[in-house]
């Protein structure tokens, strides 16, 4: 097991091992292994050799197929329950789902087009400075909400965390991905009602002076199409995207009341809360709406994502 996996997600070797399992199952071509950063390391070579020997002997772990012949990824989602209290297992399941969906363009296209006819999903789609996202599927009562993220033309180094754990799979484009170590615990004192006053880069939290001095880069790597990882809600990271980056994002239930966003250039931070805890003005500002959704859908078609 990677020493960083429980804290921040998956290492390069974790991704190599997952890809190797997909190759063995016939879901991916073998040459994808050689494009991964860890492919030439001694440990990766030993993993590859040992896995091949185990498969040849007829044993070892196998990726789980969809249980019912002819079942689509959407059918699978309809009966899937993910327990995020078992972070390792939740990561395995959700990475498998986003891999399958990224490779199943017909199902992905159907999910994107269905949003127009599902007002409850369209109402959850949002536009932000750095990305837009479409909510494709929502079943948080079963531990899953699926989104499609599309980067904007703005790119900033903004370390942040999330209120929930998630798995993400890059479909197009890519980004420089930095995981950070923070000296301390931003949430040690529990809920902070005053944080609700500081919800924008235009109105940062004045109590946060010096906080960024406790932040140091921990892991830096390049995420390309096919890259997939799972991130714990406690992890701080930055995704510095290239234009037209698209990713599938499968999240779990909320595990804390707020998340943080930092602006390294300005030395400031502000907070994000769930929709139910935000002012009405904030909800209106980030709402996507039908016209914007259709524009983004057209952009996804031009990019060949759907």
Wavefront OBJ file of the C-alpha trace (Angstrom):
o trace
v 0.000 0.000 0.000
v 1.237 3.496 -0.781
v 2.226 5.437 2.374
v 0.298 8.432 1.021
v -2.853 6.650 -0.044
v -4.877 6.884 3.169
v -4.113 10.584 3.525
v -4.258 12.074 0.045
v -5.147 9.476 -2.536
v -3.144 7.283 -4.845
v 0.531 7.357 -5.753
v 2.007 6.753 -9.214
v 2.565 3.111 -8.284
v -1.056 2.752 -7.156
v -2.158 4.021 -10.575
v 0.325 1.696 -12.285
v -1.117 -1.273 -10.379
v -4.705 -0.286 -11.225
v -3.832 0.131 -14.909
v -2.038 -3.204 -14.893
v -5.208 -4.851 -13.603
v -7.196 -3.202 -16.418
v -4.677 -4.447 -18.986
v -4.947 -7.976 -17.618
v -8.744 -7.760 -17.865
v -8.551 -6.601 -21.477
v -10.049 -3.171 -20.807
v -6.909 -1.236 -21.769
v -4.025 -1.740 -24.221
v -0.734 -2.826 -22.688
v 1.152 0.175 -24.079
v -0.748 2.438 -21.646
v 1.471 1.030 -18.898
v 4.588 2.414 -20.544
v 3.175 5.950 -20.597
v 2.766 6.107 -16.823
v 5.399 7.999 -14.788
v 6.245 4.995 -12.601
v 6.469 2.479 -15.456
v 10.267 2.244 -15.510
v 10.848 2.050 -11.773
v 12.268 -1.195 -10.352
v 9.197 -1.718 -8.182
v 6.825 -1.240 -11.137
v 8.791 -3.773 -13.174
v 8.595 -6.273 -10.308
v 4.831 -5.649 -9.975
v 4.340 -6.248 -13.676
v 6.344 -9.466 -13.649
v 4.737 -10.792 -10.463
v 1.232 -9.981 -11.656
v 1.858 -11.771 -14.938
v 3.169 -14.828 -13.121
v 0.149 -14.861 -10.814
v -2.308 -14.629 -13.703
v -0.473 -17.375 -15.575
v -0.905 -19.597 -12.517
v -4.636 -18.879 -12.493
v -4.771 -16.932 -9.232
v -4.572 -13.445 -7.843
v -7.075 -10.597 -7.639
v -9.123 -9.826 -10.727
v -11.024 -6.624 -11.515
v -14.715 -7.201 -10.905
v -16.761 -7.299 -14.135
v -20.205 -5.785 -14.334
v -22.210 -8.556 -12.642
v -24.949 -8.915 -15.276
v -24.192 -9.644 -18.897
v -25.263 -6.785 -21.149
v -25.557 -4.346 -18.249
v -24.587 -0.735 -18.975
v -22.645 1.551 -16.666
v -25.892 3.446 -16.016
v -27.618 0.216 -14.960
v -24.707 -0.432 -12.634
v -24.989 3.065 -11.111
v -28.685 2.485 -10.478
v -27.955 -0.277 -7.990
v -24.537 0.797 -6.716
v -23.955 1.715 -3.068
v -20.536 2.997 -1.933
v -19.474 3.063 1.717
v -16.884 5.837 1.965
v -16.041 4.912 5.558
v -13.909 2.219 3.890
v -11.827 4.685 1.888
v -9.639 2.091 0.169
v -12.574 0.007 -1.069
v -14.607 3.079 -2.048
v -11.652 4.254 -4.118
v -11.383 0.922 -5.925
v -15.092 0.881 -6.771
v -15.399 4.497 -7.887
v -12.193 4.486 -9.953
v -13.551 1.439 -11.758
v -16.841 3.254 -12.465
v -15.242 6.406 -13.917
v -12.855 4.305 -16.013
v -15.766 2.330 -17.440
v -17.834 5.425 -18.127
v -14.979 7.322 -19.797
v -14.623 4.371 -22.189
v -18.393 4.098 -22.788
v -19.107 7.199 -24.860
v -22.690 6.149 -25.572
v -23.596 5.995 -21.877
v -21.732 9.210 -21.124
v -23.536 11.009 -23.940
v -26.894 9.763 -22.659
v -26.155 10.998 -19.147
v -25.137 14.436 -20.443
v -28.221 14.795 -22.681
v -30.601 13.542 -19.984
v -29.719 16.508 -17.753
v -31.830 18.804 -19.943
v -34.887 16.747 -19.033
v -34.081 16.395 -15.327
v -34.590 19.784 -13.637
v -33.345 18.436 -10.316
v -29.932 17.758 -11.931
v -29.821 20.956 -13.973
v -30.452 22.944 -10.779
v -27.248 21.476 -9.310
v -25.033 22.343 -12.300
v -22.686 25.237 -11.549
v -20.272 27.709 -13.136
v -17.129 28.809 -11.313
v -14.094 30.869 -12.216
v -11.867 27.850 -12.831
v -14.371 25.220 -13.957
v -17.947 24.478 -14.890
v -19.583 21.236 -13.869
v -22.620 19.257 -14.942
v -24.234 16.898 -12.443
v -24.903 13.684 -14.362
v -26.221 11.414 -11.640
v -27.235 11.953 -8.028
v -27.742 9.277 -5.399
v -25.935 10.544 -2.321
v -28.218 8.359 -0.221
v -26.226 5.504 -1.795
v -22.904 7.351 -1.557
v -22.539 8.621 -5.140
v -22.915 11.848 -7.105
v -21.383 11.938 -10.581
v -20.230 15.167 -12.216
v -18.466 16.141 -15.432
v -15.933 18.947 -14.955
v -14.900 21.276 -17.791
v -12.094 23.785 -17.233
v -12.491 27.463 -18.084
v -9.845 29.696 -19.648
v -8.700 30.886 -16.196
v -5.864 29.007 -14.513
v -4.628 29.829 -10.996
v -2.625 28.063 -8.308
v -5.287 27.747 -5.633
v -4.720 25.049 -3.017
v -8.049 23.744 -1.770
v -9.746 20.776 -0.192
v -13.238 19.310 -0.485
v -16.100 18.585 1.903
v -16.180 15.016 0.588
v -13.880 12.329 -0.773
v -13.960 11.543 -4.492
v -12.436 9.761 -7.476
v -11.564 11.582 -10.688
v -10.628 10.370 -14.167
v -9.165 12.693 -16.816
v -11.026 12.402 -20.122
v -9.415 15.219 -22.143
v -6.706 17.824 -21.624
v -4.709 17.570 -18.430
v -3.217 19.443 -15.514
v -0.306 19.785 -13.152
v -1.496 18.253 -9.909
v 0.099 19.280 -6.612
v -0.752 17.716 -3.253
v 0.178 19.794 -0.219
v 1.145 19.105 3.363
v -0.379 21.500 5.883
v 1.251 21.962 9.271
v -1.758 21.841 11.558
v -5.496 21.302 11.207
v -7.719 23.989 9.713
v -10.779 22.244 11.161
v -9.465 21.336 14.612
v -12.037 23.457 16.423
v -14.988 22.097 14.454
v -17.694 24.275 12.856
v -16.845 27.955 12.496
v -19.972 30.122 12.057
v -17.872 33.223 11.346
v -16.394 31.519 8.268
v -19.752 32.056 6.533
v -18.847 35.726 6.216
v -15.880 34.989 3.948
v -17.116 33.214 0.827
v -15.254 35.005 -1.970
v -11.769 35.907 -3.145
v -13.069 39.482 -3.023
v -13.811 39.084 0.690
v -11.154 36.722 2.128
v -10.949 35.644 5.751
v -8.831 38.257 7.611
v -8.114 35.747 10.403
v -5.987 33.635 8.044
v -2.823 35.727 8.062
v 0.253 33.481 7.922
v -1.719 30.292 7.253
v -0.134 29.734 3.840
v 3.322 29.722 5.400
v 2.324 26.349 6.890
v 1.625 24.914 3.437
v 4.313 22.990 1.511
v 4.135 20.931 -1.721
v 4.131 17.203 -0.999
v 3.640 15.491 -4.393
v 3.669 17.029 -7.879
v 2.717 15.063 -10.973
v 1.151 15.461 -14.408
v -2.380 14.172 -14.997
v -3.151 13.216 -18.612
v -6.150 11.518 -20.290
v -6.526 8.140 -18.584
v -5.093 9.340 -15.266
v -7.330 8.392 -12.354
v -6.988 8.978 -8.626
v -8.951 9.055 -5.379
v -8.607 11.970 -2.966
v -9.588 12.013 0.701
v -11.562 15.027 1.919
v -8.705 15.972 4.272
v -6.220 16.465 1.400
v -5.168 19.890 0.124
v -4.322 20.021 -3.565
v -4.143 22.207 -6.682
v -5.066 21.339 -10.270
v -3.437 23.822 -12.669
v -5.321 22.978 -15.846
v -4.753 23.332 -19.566
v -7.620 24.627 -21.758
v -10.454 22.211 -22.512
v -9.628 19.834 -19.692
v -12.535 17.481 -18.980
v -12.764 15.002 -16.116
v -15.292 12.631 -14.592
v -15.729 13.267 -10.886
v -17.494 10.738 -8.638
v -17.929 12.052 -5.102
v -19.242 10.746 -1.837
v -21.386 12.323 0.910
v -20.370 15.455 2.802
v -17.962 14.786 5.662
v -17.394 18.331 6.987
v -19.316 21.593 6.965
v -16.984 23.627 4.741
v -13.924 23.531 2.499
v -11.114 26.015 1.998
v -9.679 27.782 -1.059
v -6.325 29.571 -0.906
v -4.829 32.062 -3.351
v -1.055 31.601 -3.213
v -0.301 34.803 -5.141
v -2.394 36.953 -2.821
v -1.728 35.013 0.385
v -5.451 34.846 1.145
v -8.121 32.212 1.750
v -11.883 31.931 1.788
v -14.439 29.191 2.409
v -17.000 27.139 0.528
v -20.189 25.692 2.031
v -22.922 23.484 0.640
v -25.743 25.089 -1.342
v -28.130 24.899 1.600
v -25.762 27.018 3.716
v -24.971 29.697 1.117
v -26.676 33.058 0.621
v -29.232 33.225 -2.185
v -27.048 35.716 -4.073
v -24.169 33.237 -4.109
v -26.444 30.468 -5.429
v -27.669 32.718 -8.240
v -24.132 33.731 -9.209
v -22.944 30.175 -9.781
v -26.160 28.703 -11.253
v -25.578 27.347 -14.768
v -28.985 27.542 -16.403
v -30.251 25.811 -19.541
v -28.578 28.035 -22.161
v -25.134 27.701 -20.585
v -25.640 23.952 -20.193
v -26.400 23.637 -23.918
v -23.297 25.658 -24.812
v -21.131 23.415 -22.654
v -22.755 20.302 -24.117
v -21.900 21.542 -27.608
v -18.328 22.165 -26.490
v -18.117 18.576 -25.187
v -19.280 17.312 -28.570
v -16.639 19.347 -30.415
v -13.988 17.967 -28.083
v -15.141 14.425 -28.872
v -15.932 13.680 -25.241
v -19.525 12.702 -26.022
l 1 2 3 4 5 6 7 8 9 10 11 12 13 14 15 16 17 18 19 20 21 22 23 24 25 26 27 28 29 30 31 32 33 34 35 36 37 38 39 40 41 42 43 44 45 46 47 48 49 50 51 52 53 54 55 56 57 58 59 60 61 62 63 64 65 66 67 68 69 70 71 72 73 74 75 76 77 78 79 80 81 82 83 84 85 86 87 88 89 90 91 92 93 94 95 96 97 98 99 100 101 102 103 104 105 106 107 108 109 110 111 112 113 114 115 116 117 118 119 120 121 122 123 124 125 126 127 128 129 130 131 132 133 134 135 136 137 138 139 140 141 142 143 144 145 146 147 148 149 150 151 152 153 154 155 156 157 158 159 160 161 162 163 164 165 166 167 168 169 170 171 172 173 174 175 176 177 178 179 180 181 182 183 184 185 186 187 188 189 190 191 192 193 194 195 196 197 198 199 200 201 202 203 204 205 206 207 208 209 210 211 212 213 214 215 216 217 218 219 220 221 222 223 224 225 226 227 228 229 230 231 232 233 234 235 236 237 238 239 240 241 242 243 244 245 246 247 248 249 250 251 252 253 254 255 256 257 258 259 260 261 262 263 264 265 266 267 268 269 270 271 272 273 274 275 276 277 278 279 280 281 282 283 284 285 286 287 288 289 290 291 292 293 294 295 296 297 298 299 300 301 302 303 304 305 306
